[in-house]
Amino acid sequence: MTDDNVFKLNKPDQDDPLQAVLREGARKMLAAAIEAEVSIFIERNVSLETTEGKAAVVRNGYLPERQIQTGLGGIGVKVPKVRDRSNSGIKFNSSLIPPYLKRTRSIEEFLPWLYLRGISTGDFSETLKHLLGADATGLSAATISRLKQDWEQDYQEWSRRDLSKNRYVYVWADGVYSNVRMDDRLCLLVIIGSDETGRKELLALSDGYRESAASWEEVLTDLKQRGLKMAPKLAIGDGALGFWKAVARLWPETDQQRCWVHKTANIMEKLPKAMQPKVKEALHNIWQAETRKEAYKAFDDCIERFSPKYPGAMNCLAKDKDSMLAFYDYPAENWQHIRTTNPIESVFATVRLRTARTKNCGSRITTLTMAFKLMETAQKKWFRLRGYNLLADVINGVKFVNGIKQTADQKQNAA
């Protein structure tokens, strides 16, 4: 790449008139919106008067112009000042441009995403120049290091938050392994919960060196100590025995659902490639069955069909028969959410990419902070569970058979 090419990338407005028009249009619209804000503020306080009968709240010029970093680059902003002549302590703060705001929320979310994609601290400034223009020079390595310290503080505060007012119906748990410095193997223990409104939320993100029962018990105990007194109705996880031992000890009333994605992958590892499509189809017939009875029949048919030649794979399937089909006792609308731990797996794909790109993730706290910021950003886009209106019934102990809510007449006929 020539010097001219680098110069053009760093000065996008010189060769991109459309970018310049967009930035100027955004600046004017933002200025107009702020002017409307201050006008409404003054109108709201128009009844206040000084002892001389004059308006107490009046315009008083502008604060010095400052640059706000946006996806279009830096935009100059002048926020109006308001004077309170009654000395009542009335102040104007723009909701669009709060004090000390330096960059838009999309940029704040973009920074940890870049870090997770493998951009090192020292490369941030140069990378963002190409994306945001010359105004990104304020994002130096030192600035990024300070931001990382802020992210670490955010993680520490989040991990101590109060949970006493929360109630979760389902939880998904998984252990995600990652390398840290000195060739240590760090296991991130992750729990996502769904509350009674169907909204998913990151509940716990801790570390350990293996998915042991002691490590998981520590995580669940911490949730209890922070106020989570009511155990979830259903826990979804893979075959890690440590988690299920911890659940049996601390949440004995919680039902257990094994993840079908993990189970399928474990079975496929024990089969030759030529047989994997046939067995996978047989497994689909199990968890896609309309009723538990049909699922049990498909289960038995699969084991009978493939056990003679592939006993190892079928033993892997048979040992978790009951816990693989626990979802039939819950609303059918929720089945697609509670059969797997995909809510965790899909988010952590980026963490694994970062690990592979840099050969390690840095320190223990850096790894935790990276994962937290990624999931915090992803959490804002998580969809509510289908059939969330039925979760109140689940909490209240209403019985579901094959995903169907049981009425009084159905209960009597079953009896």
N, C-alpha and C positions, 0 to 999 in steps of 0.2 A: 504493500500500500504506500503511495506517495505522500509527501507532506501536504500537498494540495488536498488530497482526499481526506486526510485527517482534519485539516482546517475546515473543510466543508461540513464534516460531521459535527464539529464542535460549534459551528456557527450556522445552525439550520435556517434561521430566518433570512440570511443573505441570499440563499439560493432556493428558498421555499416560500414564495409569497403567500400561499394558502395557510401555512403555519402562522405567519405573521398576522394575517387577517383573523384567524381563529383566536389567537391570543388577544388581539385588540378587542375583538367582540366579547370575549370572556371578561376582559377587564372592565369594559363599559357596563355589561350586564351586572357584574358583581358590585360595581360602584352604585348603580341604580338601586339594587336590592338593599344595600347598606343605607342609602339615603331614605328609602322607604321605611326601613327599620327605625331610624332615628326620628323620622316624622311621626310615626305611630307612638313612639316612646314619649315625645314631647306632648302630643295630643292627649295621651293618657294622663299626663300630669298637669294639664292646662288649668285645672281648678286650684292648683297651689299658687299662693301669692305671697309676696314679701309684706312686711309691715307697711310699706308705702303703697301697697295695692298693685305692684307690678308683678309680671309673670316670674315665678320662682325658678322654673326650669327653662333654660334658653340654650341655643346653639352657641358654641365657643370655638369655632375654627376646626382644625384637624390635627390628629396625631401625625408624627413624621411618617412618611411613606415607607412601607416595608415590602419585601418580596415574599410571596407565598409560592412554594414549589408545588406545581400541579403536573398532571400528565401532559399538559401542553407546554411545560417549561415554567419559568418564573413569571409571575404576574404581579405588577405593582399595585398596592392597595393603600388607600388613605382612609382611615376610620375617623368619622366625625367625633368631636369632643362636645360634651354637654356640661354646662355650668349650673350648679345648684346654688342660687342666691339666698336661699332660706337656711343654708347650712344644716339641712336635714339628713345629709349623707346619701342623697340620691345620686346614683352613678349609672352611666350607660355603657353596656358591654354588648357588642354585636354577637348574636348567636351564630352568624355565618363565619365571622373571623374573631374567635375568642382571643383574649390576651395571650401573648407568647406563642400563638400558632405559627409554625414555620412551614408546615407541609400538609397537604390534604391527607385524609384518611387512607385513600387508595395508595398513596406513596408510602405511608406508614406500614401498610400491609405488604407492600411490594418489597420493602427492604429485607424482612426476614425470609421472604420467599426467594429472593436472589441469593441470600446466604445459604439457604438450604439447597439451592440448585448448584452450589459449588463455587460461587464467586467469593474469593478471599477478601478479608478486610481491606487490604491494600489496593484491591482492584475496583472497589465500589465507585470511587470518584470518576475514574476513566469510563467505566461501564455506563454510569448514569449520565455522563456528558453526551454520549451518543444517543441516549433515549430522551433526555430532558433539555438538552442544550447546555450552553455555558453556565447557566444559573445553577447547575448542580455542583459547582465547585465547592460549595459549603459542606458537602457530604464527604469530608476527608476521612482518612483512616482513623484519626483521633475521634471524629464525630461518630463514626460507626461504632467504635469501641465504647463510647459513652452510651450510645443507644443500646448496645448489648448489655451494659450494666443495668440500664433501665428495664430491659426485658427480664433480666434475672430477678430484679426487685418485684416486677409484676408476677413472676412465677412464685416467688416466696409468699407474697400476699395472697395469691390465689390458693395456694396449698394450705393456708391457715383459715380460709373463709368459713363462716358459720353455715351449717347445714340443718339446723334444728327445725326450720320451717319447710323443709323439702320432703317429698315423698316420691319414691321411684317404683314403678311397676316392673320394669324389665332392666337388667343390666347386661352389658356385653363386656367380657374380659379377655385379655390376651397378653402374651409376653412377646415383646419385639426386641430382638437382639441387635446390638451394634458394637463395633469396635471403638475403643477409646485409646488414648496414648499409652505407651508402654505395653501394647498388645493385650491389654485387658479386655475382657469380654463383658459388656454391660447389658443387662436385661432391663428393658423398660416395661414396667408393669402398668397396664392401662385399663381403666374401667370407664365405660360410657353408660349413662343411665337415661331412661325415658320416664318423664314424670306423668302425672295423671292427665295432662293435657296433650300428650303425645309428642312433646318436644324433647329432642335428644340433647344431652349436655355432657361435657367431659367432667367426670366425677373425681377421678384419681389418676395421677401420673407420678409414679415413683420409680426407684431403681433398685436393682438387685443383681447378683451375679448368676442366678439361676432361678427358675420358676419353682422354688421350694415352697412347701406348706408354710414354713416360718415366715418367708418373705410376703406371701399373700396374706397371712394372718396379720402381719404388721400393717398392711394396706387397709384391710377391712376394719381392724381395730381403730386405726386413725380416723376412718369415716365415722365410726360410732362415737369416738371421743369429741368429734366436731359437731355432734348433734343428730346424726342419722340413726335414729332409734329403731325405725320400722324397716324390717328386712324386705327386699324386693320379692315379688311373687315368683319371678323366674330369672335364672341366671343362664346366660349363653356363653359357652367357651369351647376351646378345643379339648383334646384328651390329656392335657397336663394335669397329672394327679395332684400336684401341690395346690392348685386353685380349688379343686373339688374337696380336698381334705379341709381346707380353710373354710369353705362354704358350709360343709357339714358341721363344723365346730361352732362357727359364729352366726351362721344363718341357717339353722337346722330345718326351719319351716319352708325354705326356698326350694322350689322345683329346679331340676337340672336339665338343660337341653344342650346336647353335644352339637357342635358346628358341623353341618353337612359338607361344607367346602373342605374343611380340614380332614374330615373322615374320608371323603372321596379321594383326596390327594394321597393320604396314607395307604389306602387300598391300591391305588394305581401304581405306587412304588413297588408293590409286591407282585405285579403282573407283567408279562411280556407286552411290548407295545402293540402287537397284533391283537391281543385280547382286550385291551383297554376300552375301545369303543363299545364292545358288547356288554362288558361289565358296567360301564358307566350308564348305559341305557337301562340296565336292570336296576341300578341304584336310583335312577330318576323315577322309575315306576314305583319305588317305595315312597319317597317323600312327596310325590305328586298325587298319591292316592287320595280319594275323596274322604275316606273314613279310616279310622285306626285299624278296623278289622281287615280292610283291603290292603292296608300297608303291611300288616303282619303276614298276610298271605304272600305278598310280593317279597317280603323279607325271607320267608321260608323257601319260596321258589328259587330265589337268587342263591341262597346257601346250598340248597340241594343240587342246583344245576352246576355250580362252579367248584364246590368243595373237593370232589374227587381229584381234580388236576391242580387246584390252587388253594390248598387248605390254609396256608398262611394268610392269604388275603381275606378268606371268608371268616377265619377266626378273629381277625381284626374287626370285621363288621359285626359278628355275632356278640362280642363281649359287651357292647354298649346298646343292645337292642332297645331296652325300655327308655333310656335317656335320649336316644335318637328320635323318639316319637313323642316326646313330652308336649310338643307344640299343639297336638290335637286337643288338649284340655284348655286351649285359649282361643280367642276369637279368630275365625278364619281370615278376617281382614288384616290381622297382624302377622299371619304366617310368613309372608315373604320377608319380614323384618327379623323374626325371632328364630329362623332356622340356621342362621350363619352369623359369624362375627365380622362380616364384611364392612360394617361401619368403621371398624378399627383398621382393618387391612388396607382399605382403599386410601385412607389418609396417610398411613405410614409408608406408602410406596415412595414418597418424596424423601423421607428420612433415609430410607435405604439407598436411594440414589445419591444423596449427599455423602453417605458413608463410602460408597464405592468410588465417588469422584475424588475424595480427598484422602483416601486410605485410612483415615480415622476421623473422629468427630471432635477432637480436642479433649477438654476436660470433662469430668462427670457432669458438672453443673451446666457447661455449655451444651452438652447433649440433651439434657433435660429441658433447658430453655429453648433450644431449637424445636424440639418436639412440641413443647407447650405453645409456642407462638404459631406454629403451623396448625395445630388443632384449634387454637383460639380463632384463627382466621377462617378455617374450614367450618367451624361450628355455626358461624353466622349464616351459612348457606345450606345447612342441613334441613331436610324436609320433615314435617311432622309425620307421625305414623298414620298409615291408613287405618280407618276405623277407630280413631282416638276417642270417639264418643262412647265406646264400649269399655274404656279403661276404668271408669268409675265402678262399673259392675265387677270387673276383675278384682279391684281393691276390696269391694264389699263382699267378696266371696261367692258371687253368683256362679253357678256351675255351667260350664260349657262342655258339650259333648260333640266331638268331631267338628269343633269350631262354631257350633250353633248354640246360642244362648237358650238355656232350658227354662220353659215356663212351668207354672205350677202343675198343669195337666200333664206335661211331659214327664215331670219328676214322679208324679203319682203312677203313671203308666209304667215307668221304669222300675218302680218299687214292686 
